[in-house]
């Protein structure tokens, strides 16, 4: 079993760390807000990271599940975590960040013999709770087998996408695809509603054909019920799409659908819906339709 430091006990990180503890690993946890650490330790076997961070840490791996590029930099460099790690330690970053950050951190870690692996995940909160996440790994090939073994307790599928940075680029593909799909699903549902169709029956039928998708099968019922607290938050998708569009610019690409839907998500944020999940694109369309009817 491994000695693991897990950083970030949010809706994804907390259950992922719990799976590691249940698998028998020695798990040390930390979080920006100490209350989350206390809450996690009341439910699971483990320990809290001392503060300040000790000058030396005898760990096999550090796993991060934090918010953005700056959070990763803060933990590894500003708070002095990287210098405390022994050569051969794996840093597994499950955060969704820029590929530039992953490449930068990998270069810095290599100077001290530490492996930085950018391993963003897909599957959402429910996937984390059920231990059924898909992992996209960007890392040195020498670290991959150990990475697979360590993350197995919460992983359904994993693939080595290439050197550091490739995991994040793969996650960008995931977000680009989801973005267009959820908008199309929202438009289809609104169309069915306005056409006077039995929307539940429509969705059950079309899900069996070429229009079928995970989003349709798992989200249409909550969308019809106006429940938007079951998935990835709008404000986080805005952050991810900014990363995607920035990377596309570096590649000389235009992403017209992702650009358009990114704007729709910003409209939702301005309307105070930033914590609703990404399927609230339907709510935006319904509110626009209602406003038009009042004119």
C-alpha positions in Angstrom: 0.0 0.0 0.0 1.1 3.6 -0.7 1.5 6.7 1.4 -0.6 9.3 -0.4 -1.2 13.0 0.2 -4.6 14.1 -1.2 -5.2 17.8 -1.8 -8.7 19.1 -2.4 -11.7 17.7 -0.7 -14.5 19.1 -2.8 -17.4 17.2 -4.4 -15.0 15.2 -6.5 -11.9 15.0 -4.3 -13.6 13.9 -1.1 -15.0 10.6 -2.5 -11.9 9.9 -4.5 -9.8 10.2 -1.4 -12.3 8.0 0.4 -11.8 5.2 -2.2 -8.1 5.4 -1.6 -8.5 5.0 2.1 -11.0 2.1 1.7 -8.4 0.4 -0.6 -6.0 0.4 2.3 -3.7 3.2 1.3 -2.3 5.5 4.1 -4.1 8.8 3.1 -3.1 12.2 4.4 -5.6 15.0 3.4 -5.6 18.7 3.2 -7.9 21.4 1.9 -8.0 25.2 1.7 -10.8 25.2 4.3 -9.9 23.1 7.4 -13.6 22.3 8.1 -13.6 19.9 5.1 -10.6 18.1 6.4 -12.3 17.6 9.8 -15.5 16.4 8.1 -13.6 13.9 6.0 -11.6 12.5 8.9 -14.8 12.0 10.9 -15.9 9.5 8.2 -12.7 8.0 6.9 -9.4 6.6 8.1 -6.5 9.0 7.5 -4.6 12.0 8.9 -4.4 15.7 8.3 -1.3 17.4 6.7 0.6 19.4 9.3 0.9 23.2 8.7 3.3 24.5 7.8 4.3 21.8 5.4 7.3 19.8 6.9 10.6 20.2 5.1 10.6 16.5 4.1 7.7 14.3 3.3 8.1 10.5 2.7 5.3 10.0 0.2 4.7 7.8 -2.8 2.3 10.2 -4.4 0.6 13.6 -4.1 -2.8 13.8 -5.7 -4.4 17.2 -6.4 -8.1 17.9 -7.2 -8.2 21.7 -7.0 -9.8 24.5 -9.0 -7.3 26.1 -11.5 -3.8 26.8 -12.6 -3.1 29.1 -9.7 -4.2 26.6 -7.1 -1.8 24.0 -8.4 1.1 26.5 -8.5 0.3 27.6 -5.0 0.4 24.2 -3.5 3.5 23.0 -5.3 5.6 26.1 -5.2 4.3 28.9 -2.9 3.5 26.5 0.0 6.8 24.6 -0.5 5.4 21.2 -1.3 7.6 20.3 -4.2 10.9 20.8 -2.4 9.7 18.5 0.4 9.2 15.5 -1.9 11.7 12.7 -2.5 12.9 11.7 -6.0 10.5 9.2 -7.6 7.4 10.7 -6.0 4.4 11.0 -8.4 2.3 14.2 -8.5 -1.0 13.3 -10.0 -3.0 16.3 -10.9 -6.7 15.6 -11.4 -7.6 19.3 -11.7 -8.7 20.7 -15.1 -6.0 23.2 -16.0 -4.2 24.6 -19.0 -1.8 22.3 -20.9 0.8 25.1 -20.4 0.6 24.7 -16.6 1.1 20.9 -16.9 4.1 21.3 -19.1 5.6 23.9 -16.8 5.1 21.9 -13.6 6.4 18.7 -15.3 9.6 20.6 -16.2 10.0 21.9 -12.7 9.4 18.5 -11.1 11.8 16.8 -13.3 14.6 19.0 -11.9 14.2 17.2 -8.6 13.4 13.7 -9.9 9.7 14.0 -9.3 7.1 12.9 -11.9 4.3 15.3 -12.7 1.3 13.7 -14.3 -1.7 15.7 -15.6 -4.6 13.4 -15.2 -8.0 15.2 -15.6 -11.1 13.1 -15.1 -14.5 12.7 -16.6 -17.6 11.2 -15.0 -18.7 14.0 -12.6 -19.6 13.8 -9.0 -21.6 10.6 -9.4 -18.6 9.0 -11.1 -16.4 10.0 -8.2 -18.8 8.6 -5.6 -19.2 5.3 -7.5 -15.5 5.0 -8.3 -16.3 5.0 -12.0 -14.2 7.9 -13.5 -12.4 8.0 -16.8 -8.8 9.3 -16.6 -6.8 11.0 -19.3 -3.1 10.7 -18.5 -0.3 13.0 -19.6 2.9 11.7 -18.1 6.3 10.2 -18.5 5.9 6.6 -19.6 8.1 5.5 -16.7 5.4 6.7 -14.3 2.3 5.3 -16.0 2.1 1.8 -14.5 2.4 3.2 -11.0 -0.2 5.9 -11.9 -2.6 3.2 -13.0 -2.2 1.2 -9.8 -2.6 4.1 -7.5 -5.7 5.5 -9.1 -7.4 2.1 -9.6 -9.8 2.5 -6.7 -11.8 5.2 -8.4 -11.1 4.5 -12.1 -13.4 2.9 -14.7 -11.1 3.6 -17.7 -7.6 5.2 -18.1 -5.4 5.8 -21.1 -1.9 7.2 -21.5 -2.4 10.1 -24.0 1.2 11.2 -24.2 3.7 13.3 -22.3 2.7 16.0 -19.8 0.1 18.3 -21.2 -1.6 15.7 -23.3 -4.0 14.7 -20.5 -5.3 18.3 -20.3 -5.6 18.6 -24.1 -7.7 15.4 -24.1 -9.9 16.9 -21.4 -10.4 19.9 -23.7 -11.7 17.6 -26.4 -14.1 16.2 -23.9 -15.4 19.6 -22.9 -15.7 20.9 -26.4 -17.8 17.8 -27.4 -20.0 18.1 -24.3 -20.7 21.8 -24.8 -22.2 21.4 -28.2 -24.1 18.3 -27.2 -25.8 19.9 -24.2 -26.9 22.9 -26.2 -28.4 20.6 -28.9 -30.2 18.6 -26.3 -31.6 21.7 -24.7 -32.8 22.9 -28.1 -34.4 19.5 -28.8 -36.2 19.4 -25.5 -37.6 23.0 -26.0 -38.7 22.1 -29.5 -40.5 19.0 -28.3 -42.2 21.1 -25.5 -43.4 23.8 -27.9 -44.5 21.2 -30.4 -46.9 19.7 -27.9 -45.1 16.3 -27.8 -44.8 14.0 -24.9 -41.2 15.0 -24.2 -40.4 12.0 -21.9 -41.6 9.6 -24.6 -39.7 11.5 -27.3 -36.4 11.4 -25.2 -36.8 7.7 -24.4 -37.2 6.9 -28.1 -34.5 9.1 -29.6 -32.0 8.0 -27.0 -32.1 4.5 -28.7 -31.0 5.9 -32.0 -28.3 8.1 -33.5 -29.2 11.0 -31.1 -28.5 8.9 -28.0 -25.8 10.1 -25.6 -24.8 9.9 -21.9 -26.1 13.4 -21.4 -29.5 12.6 -22.9 -30.0 9.4 -20.9 -28.8 10.8 -17.6 -29.9 14.4 -17.7 -33.2 14.8 -19.7 -35.4 13.9 -16.7 -33.8 16.4 -14.3 -33.9 19.0 -17.1 -37.6 18.5 -17.6 -38.1 18.8 -13.8 -36.1 22.0 -13.7 -33.5 20.5 -11.4 -30.1 21.8 -12.1 -28.0 20.7 -9.2 -26.9 17.2 -10.4 -23.7 17.9 -12.3 -20.8 20.2 -13.3 -21.4 23.8 -12.4 -21.8 26.5 -15.0 -18.9 28.6 -13.6 -16.5 25.7 -13.8 -17.6 25.0 -17.4 -16.9 28.7 -18.2 -13.4 28.3 -16.8 -12.8 25.1 -18.8 -14.1 26.6 -22.1 -11.8 29.6 -21.6 -8.9 27.1 -21.4 -10.2 25.3 -24.5 -10.6 28.5 -26.5 -7.1 29.8 -25.4 -5.5 26.5 -26.6 -7.5 26.7 -29.8 -6.1 30.2 -30.4 -2.5 28.8 -29.9 -3.3 26.2 -32.6 -4.7 28.8 -35.0 -8.2 27.2 -34.8 -11.7 28.6 -34.5 -14.3 26.7 -32.5 -17.6 28.4 -33.4 -19.9 26.2 -31.4 -17.8 26.2 -28.3 -17.4 30.0 -28.6 -21.1 30.5 -28.9 -22.1 28.2 -26.1 -19.4 29.7 -23.8 -21.3 33.0 -24.3 -24.6 31.3 -23.3 -23.0 30.0 -20.1 -21.8 33.6 -19.3 -25.4 34.8 -19.7 -26.4 32.2 -17.1 -23.7 33.4 -14.8 -24.9 37.0 -15.2 -28.4 35.9 -14.3 -27.1 34.3 -11.1 -27.1 30.7 -12.2 -23.4 30.2 -11.9 -23.8 27.2 -9.5 -26.4 25.4 -11.5 -25.2 22.5 -13.6 -24.4 22.7 -17.3 -27.7 21.3 -18.4 -29.2 24.7 -17.3 -28.7 25.7 -20.9 -32.4 24.6 -21.2 -33.3 27.1 -18.5 -31.7 29.9 -20.6 -33.8 28.9 -23.6 -37.0 28.7 -21.6 -36.4 32.1 -20.1 -35.7 33.6 -23.5 -38.9 32.0 -24.9 -41.0 33.3 -21.9 -39.6 36.8 -22.4 -40.5 36.7 -26.1 -44.0 35.6 -25.3 -44.5 38.6 -23.0 -43.4 41.1 -25.7 
